[in-house]
Amino acid sequence: MKPGAKGVSPDCRFPTVKRLGYAGERGRRVVHESSDPGARRDARGRAGESSQRVVHESSPRTDPQARGYAGERGQASIEVIGLLPLIVLLALVGFTVVASFTAHEQAGEAAGAGALALLQGGTDPRAAARDALPKSVRSRATITLSGRRVHVRVRPRTALPIPGLATRLTRTAHADAGPSTP
């Protein structure tokens, strides 16, 4: 507490501090004894015949030891640092799941483009399917034809460096151009 505050003598530089009451008590009474016998002032700082003992009520709001938090400074920072690897891992798993669904959508679009090229005739269905894929995916795609059916297989780019994960998350799409016309 600052000198001059309500209930505190202005010469609150006391060498001795005694706590009264048990440790679990919320509002501890703190007694300061003055080392200067000439410093006799009352609670409002007026000179007078008050005693040399000044009693302060500590509150849990102003006294960290009364709250029980004195040894927990920086605890939240340590908890955040401890959770950071878990948060990064969850983000990488999320990116991997999104990449897998994106690969499925890209395979479906390419298969549809290849089947459309078969129906229209005149263009190569493999080239049409490959052109429907983004350039970054073309090296990870496999396009096969069986009759009037187009199969496109796309391996996603994964954020997690786990061997074989991209192969397990590979997505396949099929598109059928319908029966052949005579």
N, C-alpha and C positions, 0 to 999 in steps of 0.2 A: 504494500500500500504506500502511497505517496504521502510525504509529510504535508500537513495542511488539509488532508481529506477529512471528511466528517468522522469524528471519533478518534482521530490520530493526532498526537501532539506534533508540533512543527519540528521539534528536535528529535526525530525518530531514528537516530543513529545509535542504536543500543547494542552493546557487545553481547548481551545475554538474551537468548530466546528460549522460553520454556513453553512446552505444549502441555495443556491440561486436557484430560479425557482419554478415552481409549482410541486405538488407531482406526477403527471402523466408523467412528463418529463423523458425520458430514460436516458440521460447522464447528471446527475446533477453535478453542479459545487460545490465543497466543498472548503471552505475557512478556512484555519488554521491561527490563529494569535499566534505568538510566545510570551511566557511569559518572555523570556530572551532577553532584548534589545541588548545585546552584540553579539547575534547569527545572524550575517548578512552574509548570504551565498546565492549564486545564485543557479539556478536549478541543476548545475553540482557539487555543493558542494564547489565551490571556494569562498574564502573570498573576499568580495567586498562591494560595496555600494548599494546592492539591497534592496528592501523594506522588511518590516517585514511580509508582507502578502504573503503567498504561496497559489496558487490556483491549485487544483487537479481536473481533470475531472474523475468522477467515471463512470465506464462502467457497463452495465447490466451483462456482463460476470463475473466481479470480485466482484460486490457489490450485495449481496443477497437482500437488501432492494430495490435496483433499479429494480430488476427483479420482485418483489412482492411475493417472496417465503419465506420470513423470518419466517413466522408463520406456515409453512407447513413441517417442519422437521419431519420425521417418518410417514408421511401420507401413504406411500406405505405399510409399515408394518401393520398399522391399517386396511387398505383395505384387505390385505391378510388374516389377522386374522378374519375379518368379512366374507370373502368368504369361509373360510375353512370348516364350516359345510355344505355349499351347495356342495362343491367339494366332501366331504365324502358321502353325500347322493346320489349324482349322481354315485359315484363308487359302492355303495351298490345296487342301482337299476340296474346298468350294470351287476354286479355279479349275481343278481337274474334272469335277462333275460337270461344270458348264462346258468345258472343252469336249467332253464326251457327247453331250446333247447337241452341241454345235456340229460335231462330225456326223451325227445321224441326220441332221437337217441338210447338210451339204451333200451327203450321199443320196438322199431322196431327190433333191433338186437335179443332181447330175443324171440320175437314173431316168427321171422324167424327161429331161432334155434329150437323152439318147433314144428313148422310146418314141418321142415326137419326130426325131430325125428318121427313124425307121418307117413311121407312118407316112411321112411326106416323101420319102425316097430322094435319091439324088445326092445325099450327103452321108458321110461316114458317121454312124451312131457313136463310135468310140471317140472320134474327134469332137462331136457335139457335146458328149458327156464331159470330156476333159475341158472343153472351153467353158462349160457351165460352172466349173470349180474355180475357186480363187487360186491365184498363182502360188501362194504359199502352201496350198494343200495338194496341188497336183503331184508332187513327188511322193506323197504318202497315200495315194489313191490307186486302187486296182479296178480296172473296168473289164468285164467279160461279157460276151454275148453267147446266148444259147437259144438258137432259133430266133423267135421274135421277142425274146425277153432280154432286158439289160440288167446286169448285176453290177453295182458299184459298192466298193468296200473302201472306207476311209479310216485311217489310223489317226487318232487325235494327238496333238502335241500336249504332253502332260507337264505340269509344274513340279510334280514330285519326282525325285530321281530314284524311282523304284524299278529295278529291272523286270521287264515283262509286263509292266502295268499298261503301257500303251497298246500292247498286243491284246490284252484282255479286254480293253475298252474299245476295241475296233468295232465300228458300226457298219452294217450292211443294209442296202436298200435295193429293192427290185422294182422294175417297171415293165409292164407287158404292153406290147404294141397291138395286141389282139390277134385274131386268126388271120392267116394269109389270104389275100384275095386272089381269085383265079384270073 
